[in-house]
């Protein structure tokens, strides 16, 4: 899973001056594209100054409907999670292709990953 450290412009400018590096090096370090001692130092400073570690993930539209379902749309695939029962139905182009029972919150990512392969 890709990650990066989100920092403000003023923090990038501070790091550039204090470490005598370019904005490009700060980008490489905060996006974990370099793993040198300098990059580690830049990441440490970024986090100390309030940087936030972010994770890049595919965008999924999620709706919490009044009828007690959470629905997620992945292109032409619909995941329909019941909020009252531990079940999920997966539809592709309007046709149910799979039903999951005893769904735990920790299972949602696996179901999303499986559905993304359809």
KEGUDO-16856 format. One record per atom (N, C-alpha, C): residue number from 1; residue in three letters; atom name; x, y, z. Coordinates in nm, 4 decimals, always signed. Layout:
// residues N
(r NUM; Ala; CA; (X; Y; Z))
...
// end
This chain:
// residues 118
(r 1; Unk; N; (+0.0841; -0.1162; +0.0000))
(r 1; Unk; CA; (+0.0000; +0.0000; +0.0000))
(r 1; Unk; C; (+0.0898; +0.1241; +0.0000))
(r 2; Unk; N; (+0.0642; +0.2131; -0.0921))
(r 2; Unk; CA; (+0.1440; +0.3347; -0.1009))
(r 2; Unk; C; (+0.1045; +0.4330; +0.0081))
(r 3; Unk; N; (+0.2038; +0.5053; +0.0587))
(r 3; Unk; CA; (+0.1761; +0.6069; +0.1586))
(r 3; Unk; C; (+0.2667; +0.7260; +0.1347))
(r 4; Unk; N; (+0.2311; +0.8382; +0.1976))
(r 4; Unk; CA; (+0.3117; +0.9587; +0.1911))
(r 4; Unk; C; (+0.2834; +1.0425; +0.3147))
(r 5; Unk; N; (+0.3692; +1.1394; +0.3404))
(r 5; Unk; CA; (+0.3488; +1.2304; +0.4524))
(r 5; Unk; C; (+0.2992; +1.3628; +0.3960))
(r 6; Unk; N; (+0.1816; +1.4030; +0.4402))
(r 6; Unk; CA; (+0.1228; +1.5301; +0.3967))
(r 6; Unk; C; (+0.1762; +1.6410; +0.4868))
(r 7; Unk; N; (+0.2408; +1.7419; +0.4269))
(r 7; Unk; CA; (+0.2905; +1.8560; +0.5036))
(r 7; Unk; C; (+0.2528; +1.9852; +0.4333))
(r 8; Unk; N; (+0.2504; +2.0934; +0.5119))
(r 8; Unk; CA; (+0.2161; +2.2246; +0.4577))
(r 8; Unk; C; (+0.3369; +2.2852; +0.3858))
(r 9; Unk; N; (+0.3081; +2.3843; +0.3026))
(r 9; Unk; CA; (+0.4124; +2.4532; +0.2266))
(r 9; Unk; C; (+0.5175; +2.5125; +0.3195))
(r 10; Unk; N; (+0.4746; +2.5736; +0.4289))
(r 10; Unk; CA; (+0.5710; +2.6351; +0.5216))
(r 10; Unk; C; (+0.6630; +2.5300; +0.5839))
(r 11; Unk; N; (+0.6125; +2.4090; +0.6022))
(r 11; Unk; CA; (+0.6968; +2.3013; +0.6556))
(r 11; Unk; C; (+0.7975; +2.2543; +0.5510))
(r 12; Unk; N; (+0.7529; +2.2484; +0.4252))
(r 12; Unk; CA; (+0.8463; +2.2118; +0.3176))
(r 12; Unk; C; (+0.9593; +2.3141; +0.3082))
(r 13; Unk; N; (+0.9220; +2.4431; +0.3190))
(r 13; Unk; CA; (+1.0230; +2.5495; +0.3129))
(r 13; Unk; C; (+1.1190; +2.5400; +0.4314))
(r 14; Unk; N; (+1.0667; +2.5120; +0.5510))
(r 14; Unk; CA; (+1.1509; +2.4967; +0.6696))
(r 14; Unk; C; (+1.2488; +2.3811; +0.6514))
(r 15; Unk; N; (+1.1985; +2.2666; +0.6039))
(r 15; Unk; CA; (+1.2836; +2.1490; +0.5849))
(r 15; Unk; C; (+1.3901; +2.1760; +0.4789))
(r 16; Unk; N; (+1.3510; +2.2431; +0.3714))
(r 16; Unk; CA; (+1.4465; +2.2740; +0.2647))
(r 16; Unk; C; (+1.5622; +2.3579; +0.3185))
(r 17; Unk; N; (+1.5289; +2.4586; +0.4001))
(r 17; Unk; CA; (+1.6344; +2.5445; +0.4566))
(r 17; Unk; C; (+1.7186; +2.4695; +0.5595))
(r 18; Unk; N; (+1.6530; +2.3995; +0.6509))
(r 18; Unk; CA; (+1.7275; +2.3363; +0.7604))
(r 18; Unk; C; (+1.8130; +2.2182; +0.7132))
(r 19; Unk; N; (+1.7670; +2.1472; +0.6115))
(r 19; Unk; CA; (+1.8439; +2.0317; +0.5614))
(r 19; Unk; C; (+1.9242; +2.0643; +0.4365))
(r 20; Unk; N; (+1.9088; +2.1872; +0.3862))
(r 20; Unk; CA; (+1.9776; +2.2309; +0.2641))
(r 20; Unk; C; (+1.9503; +2.1349; +0.1482))
(r 21; Unk; N; (+1.8196; +2.1130; +0.1232))
(r 21; Unk; CA; (+1.7773; +2.0235; +0.0148))
(r 21; Unk; C; (+1.6754; +2.0951; -0.0726))
(r 22; Unk; N; (+1.6495; +2.0358; -0.1879))
(r 22; Unk; CA; (+1.5507; +2.0913; -0.2795))
(r 22; Unk; C; (+1.4112; +2.0394; -0.2453))
(r 23; Unk; N; (+1.3111; +2.1056; -0.3002))
(r 23; Unk; CA; (+1.1724; +2.0597; -0.2826))
(r 23; Unk; C; (+1.1558; +1.9194; -0.3409))
(r 24; Unk; N; (+1.2305; +1.8883; -0.4452))
(r 24; Unk; CA; (+1.2222; +1.7563; -0.5073))
(r 24; Unk; C; (+1.2665; +1.6476; -0.4093))
(r 25; Unk; N; (+1.3748; +1.6737; -0.3348))
(r 25; Unk; CA; (+1.4224; +1.5759; -0.2371))
(r 25; Unk; C; (+1.3195; +1.5586; -0.1250))
(r 26; Unk; N; (+1.2551; +1.6664; -0.0876))
(r 26; Unk; CA; (+1.1503; +1.6570; +0.0149))
(r 26; Unk; C; (+1.0369; +1.5691; -0.0368))
(r 27; Unk; N; (+1.0013; +1.5863; -0.1640))
(r 27; Unk; CA; (+0.8976; +1.5024; -0.2240))
(r 27; Unk; C; (+0.9390; +1.3556; -0.2212))
(r 28; Unk; N; (+1.0615; +1.3264; -0.2650))
(r 28; Unk; CA; (+1.1093; +1.1876; -0.2646))
(r 28; Unk; C; (+1.1027; +1.1273; -0.1244))
(r 29; Unk; N; (+1.1456; +1.2046; -0.0254))
(r 29; Unk; CA; (+1.1474; +1.1549; +0.1125))
(r 29; Unk; C; (+1.0066; +1.1346; +0.1671))
(r 30; Unk; N; (+0.9205; +1.2338; +0.1492))
(r 30; Unk; CA; (+0.7857; +1.2248; +0.2066))
(r 30; Unk; C; (+0.6972; +1.1265; +0.1316))
(r 31; Unk; N; (+0.7365; +1.0869; +0.0120))
(r 31; Unk; CA; (+0.6617; +0.9858; -0.0631))
(r 31; Unk; C; (+0.7321; +0.8498; -0.0587))
(r 32; Unk; N; (+0.8299; +0.8372; +0.0306))
(r 32; Unk; CA; (+0.9015; +0.7110; +0.0546))
(r 32; Unk; C; (+0.9667; +0.6557; -0.0720))
(r 33; Unk; N; (+1.0091; +0.7464; -0.1625))
(r 33; Unk; CA; (+1.0769; +0.7027; -0.2835))
(r 33; Unk; C; (+1.2277; +0.6917; -0.2617))
(r 34; Unk; N; (+1.2762; +0.7505; -0.1535))
(r 34; Unk; CA; (+1.4171; +0.7391; -0.1141))
(r 34; Unk; C; (+1.4194; +0.6883; +0.0289))
(r 35; Unk; N; (+1.5198; +0.6087; +0.0625))
(r 35; Unk; CA; (+1.5299; +0.5563; +0.1983))
(r 35; Unk; C; (+1.6696; +0.5779; +0.2545))
(r 36; Unk; N; (+1.7304; +0.6896; +0.2186))
(r 36; Unk; CA; (+1.8629; +0.7233; +0.2702))
(r 36; Unk; C; (+1.8499; +0.7817; +0.4108))
(r 37; Unk; N; (+1.9626; +0.8029; +0.4761))
(r 37; Unk; CA; (+1.9606; +0.8663; +0.6086))
(r 37; Unk; C; (+1.8997; +1.0059; +0.6002))
(r 38; Unk; N; (+1.9315; +1.0784; +0.4923))
(r 38; Unk; CA; (+1.8757; +1.2117; +0.4740))
(r 38; Unk; C; (+1.7236; +1.2061; +0.4582))
(r 39; Unk; N; (+1.6762; +1.1106; +0.3805))
(r 39; Unk; CA; (+1.5312; +1.0969; +0.3612))
(r 39; Unk; C; (+1.4622; +1.0643; +0.4935))
(r 40; Unk; N; (+1.5238; +0.9776; +0.5738))
(r 40; Unk; CA; (+1.4675; +0.9439; +0.7051))
(r 40; Unk; C; (+1.4630; +1.0666; +0.7953))
(r 41; Unk; N; (+1.5680; +1.1490; +0.7893))
(r 41; Unk; CA; (+1.5728; +1.2723; +0.8693))
(r 41; Unk; C; (+1.4609; +1.3673; +0.8253))
(r 42; Unk; N; (+1.4409; +1.3800; +0.6950))
(r 42; Unk; CA; (+1.3353; +1.4665; +0.6420))
(r 42; Unk; C; (+1.1982; +1.4176; +0.6895))
(r 43; Unk; N; (+1.1748; +1.2866; +0.6829))
(r 43; Unk; CA; (+1.0462; +1.2311; +0.7294))
(r 43; Unk; C; (+1.0258; +1.2566; +0.8782))
(r 44; Unk; N; (+1.1314; +1.2421; +0.9565))
(r 44; Unk; CA; (+1.1217; +1.2664; +1.1004))
(r 44; Unk; C; (+1.0841; +1.4113; +1.1286))
(r 45; Unk; N; (+1.1502; +1.5037; +1.0617))
(r 45; Unk; CA; (+1.1195; +1.6462; +1.0800))
(r 45; Unk; C; (+0.9767; +1.6753; +1.0351))
(r 46; Unk; N; (+0.9375; +1.6179; +0.9224))
(r 46; Unk; CA; (+0.8015; +1.6403; +0.8710))
(r 46; Unk; C; (+0.6971; +1.5947; +0.9727))
(r 47; Unk; N; (+0.7181; +1.4798; +1.0332))
(r 47; Unk; CA; (+0.6229; +1.4290; +1.1323))
(r 47; Unk; C; (+0.6258; +1.5126; +1.2599))
(r 48; Unk; N; (+0.7442; +1.5574; +1.3007))
(r 48; Unk; CA; (+0.7558; +1.6410; +1.4203))
(r 48; Unk; C; (+0.6844; +1.7745; +1.4016))
(r 49; Unk; N; (+0.6797; +1.8219; +1.2785))
(r 49; Unk; CA; (+0.6149; +1.9507; +1.2505))
(r 49; Unk; C; (+0.4660; +1.9345; +1.2177))
(r 50; Unk; N; (+0.4108; +1.8183; +1.2461))
(r 50; Unk; CA; (+0.2668; +1.8000; +1.2286))
(r 50; Unk; C; (+0.2263; +1.7309; +1.1000))
(r 51; Unk; N; (+0.3220; +1.6756; +1.0280))
(r 51; Unk; CA; (+0.2877; +1.6022; +0.9065))
(r 51; Unk; C; (+0.1981; +1.4833; +0.9377))
(r 52; Unk; N; (+0.1164; +1.4474; +0.8417))
(r 52; Unk; CA; (+0.0203; +1.3388; +0.8591))
(r 52; Unk; C; (+0.0520; +1.2299; +0.7572))
(r 53; Unk; N; (+0.0662; +1.1053; +0.8046))
(r 53; Unk; CA; (+0.0884; +0.9941; +0.7135))
(r 53; Unk; C; (-0.0446; +0.9610; +0.6459))
(r 54; Unk; N; (-0.0444; +0.9634; +0.5143))
(r 54; Unk; CA; (-0.1636; +0.9359; +0.4346))
(r 54; Unk; C; (-0.1407; +0.8068; +0.3562))
(r 55; Unk; N; (-0.2487; +0.7366; +0.3278))
(r 55; Unk; CA; (-0.2421; +0.6141; +0.2501))
(r 55; Unk; C; (-0.3177; +0.6362; +0.1194))
(r 56; Unk; N; (-0.2537; +0.6012; +0.0083))
(r 56; Unk; CA; (-0.3202; +0.6114; -0.1212))
(r 56; Unk; C; (-0.4073; +0.4882; -0.1398))
(r 57; Unk; N; (-0.5331; +0.5114; -0.1686))
(r 57; Unk; CA; (-0.6270; +0.4014; -0.1879))
(r 57; Unk; C; (-0.7198; +0.4364; -0.3034))
(r 58; Unk; N; (-0.7706; +0.3357; -0.3718))
(r 58; Unk; CA; (-0.8637; +0.3648; -0.4797))
(r 58; Unk; C; (-0.9899; +0.4292; -0.4239))
(r 59; Unk; N; (-1.0445; +0.5203; -0.5010))
(r 59; Unk; CA; (-1.1651; +0.5906; -0.4591))
(r 59; Unk; C; (-1.2854; +0.4984; -0.4702))
(r 60; Unk; N; (-1.3658; +0.4961; -0.3649))
(r 60; Unk; CA; (-1.4879; +0.4166; -0.3641))
(r 60; Unk; C; (-1.6005; +0.5050; -0.3150))
(r 61; Unk; N; (-1.7067; +0.5124; -0.3910))
(r 61; Unk; CA; (-1.8228; +0.5904; -0.3480))
(r 61; Unk; C; (-1.9011; +0.5072; -0.2471))
(r 62; Unk; N; (-1.9230; +0.5631; -0.1288))
(r 62; Unk; CA; (-1.9949; +0.4922; -0.0231))
(r 62; Unk; C; (-2.1159; +0.5739; +0.0194))
(r 63; Unk; N; (-2.2313; +0.5088; +0.0201))
(r 63; Unk; CA; (-2.3551; +0.5741; +0.0631))
(r 63; Unk; C; (-2.4130; +0.4977; +0.1808))
(r 64; Unk; N; (-2.4515; +0.5699; +0.2842))
(r 64; Unk; CA; (-2.5206; +0.5110; +0.3986))
(r 64; Unk; C; (-2.6668; +0.5504; +0.3840))
(r 65; Unk; N; (-2.7469; +0.4575; +0.3342))
(r 65; Unk; CA; (-2.8858; +0.4869; +0.3031))
(r 65; Unk; C; (-2.9773; +0.4690; +0.4237))
(r 66; Unk; N; (-3.0920; +0.5368; +0.4194))
(r 66; Unk; CA; (-3.1898; +0.5335; +0.5285))
(r 66; Unk; C; (-3.2544; +0.3960; +0.5432))
(r 67; Unk; N; (-3.2413; +0.3101; +0.4429))
(r 67; Unk; CA; (-3.3049; +0.1778; +0.4511))
(r 67; Unk; C; (-3.2192; +0.0747; +0.5244))
(r 68; Unk; N; (-3.1098; +0.1207; +0.5890))
(r 68; Unk; CA; (-3.0288; +0.0300; +0.6696))
(r 68; Unk; C; (-2.9170; -0.0400; +0.5949))
(r 69; Unk; N; (-2.8772; +0.0127; +0.4804))
(r 69; Unk; CA; (-2.7692; -0.0478; +0.4026))
(r 69; Unk; C; (-2.6580; +0.0530; +0.3772))
(r 70; Unk; N; (-2.5370; +0.0008; +0.3709))
(r 70; Unk; CA; (-2.4229; +0.0773; +0.3238))
(r 70; Unk; C; (-2.3925; +0.0232; +0.1845))
(r 71; Unk; N; (-2.3921; +0.1103; +0.0882))
(r 71; Unk; CA; (-2.3685; +0.0682; -0.0499))
(r 71; Unk; C; (-2.2405; +0.1321; -0.1016))
(r 72; Unk; N; (-2.1583; +0.0492; -0.1650))
(r 72; Unk; CA; (-2.0342; +0.0973; -0.2241))
(r 72; Unk; C; (-2.0353; +0.0640; -0.3724))
(r 73; Unk; N; (-1.9997; +0.1623; -0.4520))
(r 73; Unk; CA; (-1.9996; +0.1467; -0.5966))
(r 73; Unk; C; (-1.8569; +0.1448; -0.6493))
(r 74; Unk; N; (-1.8216; +0.0354; -0.7184))
(r 74; Unk; CA; (-1.6916; +0.0212; -0.7833))
(r 74; Unk; C; (-1.7181; +0.0016; -0.9322))
(r 75; Unk; N; (-1.7381; +0.1093; -1.0022))
(r 75; Unk; CA; (-1.7747; +0.0980; -1.1441))
(r 75; Unk; C; (-1.9102; +0.0322; -1.1573))
(r 76; Unk; N; (-1.9164; -0.0809; -1.2287))
(r 76; Unk; CA; (-2.0453; -0.1491; -1.2468))
(r 76; Unk; C; (-2.0711; -0.2550; -1.1391))
(r 77; Unk; N; (-1.9904; -0.2536; -1.0328))
(r 77; Unk; CA; (-2.0070; -0.3478; -0.9215))
(r 77; Unk; C; (-2.0620; -0.2717; -0.8005))
(r 78; Unk; N; (-2.1624; -0.3315; -0.7377))
(r 78; Unk; CA; (-2.2251; -0.2742; -0.6191))
(r 78; Unk; C; (-2.2061; -0.3689; -0.5016))
(r 79; Unk; N; (-2.1534; -0.3170; -0.3917))
(r 79; Unk; CA; (-2.1444; -0.3925; -0.2665))
(r 79; Unk; C; (-2.2550; -0.3394; -0.1764))
(r 80; Unk; N; (-2.3368; -0.4289; -0.1253))
(r 80; Unk; CA; (-2.4499; -0.3876; -0.0429))
(r 80; Unk; C; (-2.4381; -0.4554; +0.0942))
(r 81; Unk; N; (-2.3928; -0.3780; +0.1936))
(r 81; Unk; CA; (-2.3732; -0.4278; +0.3297))
(r 81; Unk; C; (-2.4947; -0.3914; +0.4142))
(r 82; Unk; N; (-2.5518; -0.4895; +0.4830))
(r 82; Unk; CA; (-2.6618; -0.4625; +0.5747))
(r 82; Unk; C; (-2.6048; -0.4060; +0.7047))
(r 83; Unk; N; (-2.6730; -0.3058; +0.7598))
(r 83; Unk; CA; (-2.6312; -0.2502; +0.8883))
(r 83; Unk; C; (-2.6975; -0.3240; +1.0048))
(r 84; Unk; N; (-2.7957; -0.4075; +0.9754))
(r 84; Unk; CA; (-2.8670; -0.4785; +1.0816))
(r 84; Unk; C; (-2.8286; -0.6257; +1.0905))
(r 85; Unk; N; (-2.7755; -0.6813; +0.9840))
(r 85; Unk; CA; (-2.7323; -0.8211; +0.9812))
(r 85; Unk; C; (-2.5906; -0.8261; +0.9241))
(r 86; Unk; N; (-2.5100; -0.9236; +0.9633))
(r 86; Unk; CA; (-2.3715; -0.9301; +0.9134))
(r 86; Unk; C; (-2.3622; -0.9958; +0.7756))
(r 87; Unk; N; (-2.4233; -0.9327; +0.6759))
(r 87; Unk; CA; (-2.4242; -0.9896; +0.5407))
(r 87; Unk; C; (-2.3871; -0.8831; +0.4381))
(r 88; Unk; N; (-2.3428; -0.9304; +0.3230))
(r 88; Unk; CA; (-2.3113; -0.8434; +0.2101))
(r 88; Unk; C; (-2.3475; -0.9155; +0.0814))
(r 89; Unk; N; (-2.4130; -0.8448; -0.0074))
(r 89; Unk; CA; (-2.4414; -0.8964; -0.1411))
(r 89; Unk; C; (-2.3606; -0.8162; -0.2418))
(r 90; Unk; N; (-2.3074; -0.8870; -0.3415))
(r 90; Unk; CA; (-2.2293; -0.8227; -0.4469))
(r 90; Unk; C; (-2.3055; -0.8371; -0.5774))
(r 91; Unk; N; (-2.3275; -0.7246; -0.6441))
(r 91; Unk; CA; (-2.3989; -0.7225; -0.7716))
(r 91; Unk; C; (-2.3051; -0.6711; -0.8801))
(r 92; Unk; N; (-2.3144; -0.7316; -0.9962))
(r 92; Unk; CA; (-2.2410; -0.6823; -1.1123))
(r 92; Unk; C; (-2.3416; -0.6597; -1.2230))
(r 93; Unk; N; (-2.3474; -0.5364; -1.2708))
(r 93; Unk; CA; (-2.4437; -0.4966; -1.3735))
(r 93; Unk; C; (-2.5848; -0.5378; -1.3337))
(r 94; Unk; N; (-2.6197; -0.5208; -1.2047))
(r 94; Unk; CA; (-2.7545; -0.5484; -1.1567))
(r 94; Unk; C; (-2.7837; -0.6928; -1.1214))
(r 95; Unk; N; (-2.6905; -0.7837; -1.1441))
(r 95; Unk; CA; (-2.7126; -0.9256; -1.1151))
(r 95; Unk; C; (-2.6303; -0.9658; -0.9932))
(r 96; Unk; N; (-2.6943; -1.0316; -0.8953))
(r 96; Unk; CA; (-2.6220; -1.0755; -0.7759))
(r 96; Unk; C; (-2.5238; -1.1850; -0.8159))
(r 97; Unk; N; (-2.3954; -1.1621; -0.7833))
(r 97; Unk; CA; (-2.2927; -1.2597; -0.8187))
(r 97; Unk; C; (-2.2354; -1.3308; -0.6969))
(r 98; Unk; N; (-2.2596; -1.2748; -0.5753))
(r 98; Unk; CA; (-2.2079; -1.3420; -0.4561))
(r 98; Unk; C; (-2.2764; -1.2868; -0.3314))
(r 99; Unk; N; (-2.2887; -1.3751; -0.2325))
(r 99; Unk; CA; (-2.3447; -1.3379; -0.1024))
(r 99; Unk; C; (-2.2434; -1.3763; +0.0047))
(r 100; Unk; N; (-2.2172; -1.2862; +0.0980))
(r 100; Unk; CA; (-2.1262; -1.3129; +0.2097))
(r 100; Unk; C; (-2.2065; -1.3138; +0.3395))
(r 101; Unk; N; (-2.1857; -1.4151; +0.4235))
(r 101; Unk; CA; (-2.2479; -1.4241; +0.5559))
(r 101; Unk; C; (-2.1444; -1.3954; +0.6634))
(r 102; Unk; N; (-2.1923; -1.3597; +0.7807))
(r 102; Unk; CA; (-2.1065; -1.3360; +0.8974))
(r 102; Unk; C; (-1.9948; -1.2361; +0.8677))
(r 103; Unk; N; (-2.0292; -1.1271; +0.8020))
(r 103; Unk; CA; (-1.9315; -1.0259; +0.7635))
(r 103; Unk; C; (-1.8937; -0.9420; +0.8855))
(r 104; Unk; N; (-1.7650; -0.9345; +0.9094))
(r 104; Unk; CA; (-1.7107; -0.8489; +1.0151))
(r 104; Unk; C; (-1.6506; -0.7253; +0.9481))
(r 105; Unk; N; (-1.6340; -0.6192; +1.0255))
(r 105; Unk; CA; (-1.5732; -0.4984; +0.9713))
(r 105; Unk; C; (-1.4376; -0.5290; +0.9085))
(r 106; Unk; N; (-1.3626; -0.6176; +0.9711))
(r 106; Unk; CA; (-1.2305; -0.6535; +0.9189))
(r 106; Unk; C; (-1.2379; -0.7276; +0.7848))
(r 107; Unk; N; (-1.3552; -0.7768; +0.7470))
(r 107; Unk; CA; (-1.3722; -0.8480; +0.6198))
(r 107; Unk; C; (-1.3991; -0.7543; +0.5019))
(r 108; Unk; N; (-1.4372; -0.6314; +0.5296))
(r 108; Unk; CA; (-1.4800; -0.5404; +0.4226))
(r 108; Unk; C; (-1.3701; -0.5206; +0.3187))
(r 109; Unk; N; (-1.2463; -0.4998; +0.3628))
(r 109; Unk; CA; (-1.1365; -0.4794; +0.2673))
(r 109; Unk; C; (-1.1199; -0.6005; +0.1756))
(r 110; Unk; N; (-1.1291; -0.7205; +0.2300))
(r 110; Unk; CA; (-1.1160; -0.8418; +0.1477))
(r 110; Unk; C; (-1.2283; -0.8507; +0.0456))
(r 111; Unk; N; (-1.3485; -0.8157; +0.0880))
(r 111; Unk; CA; (-1.4620; -0.8192; -0.0044))
(r 111; Unk; C; (-1.4434; -0.7153; -0.1135))
(r 112; Unk; N; (-1.3980; -0.5958; -0.0771))
(r 112; Unk; CA; (-1.3711; -0.4919; -0.1764))
(r 112; Unk; C; (-1.2643; -0.5373; -0.2744))
(r 113; Unk; N; (-1.1581; -0.5971; -0.2233))
(r 113; Unk; CA; (-1.0506; -0.6460; -0.3111))
(r 113; Unk; C; (-1.1023; -0.7519; -0.4073))
(r 114; Unk; N; (-1.1843; -0.8432; -0.3575))
(r 114; Unk; CA; (-1.2413; -0.9468; -0.4435))
(r 114; Unk; C; (-1.3305; -0.8830; -0.5501))
(r 115; Unk; N; (-1.4169; -0.7916; -0.5093))
(r 115; Unk; CA; (-1.5100; -0.7269; -0.6029))
(r 115; Unk; C; (-1.4371; -0.6462; -0.7087))
(r 116; Unk; N; (-1.3230; -0.5902; -0.6730))
(r 116; Unk; CA; (-1.2454; -0.5096; -0.7688))
(r 116; Unk; C; (-1.1901; -0.5947; -0.8821))
(r 117; Unk; N; (-1.1839; -0.7254; -0.8640))
(r 117; Unk; CA; (-1.1325; -0.8133; -0.9696))
(r 117; Unk; C; (-1.2402; -0.8481; -1.0732))
(r 118; Unk; N; (-1.3639; -0.8160; -1.0443))
(r 118; Unk; CA; (-1.4734; -0.8505; -1.1382))
(r 118; Unk; C; (-1.4702; -0.7638; -1.2624))
// end
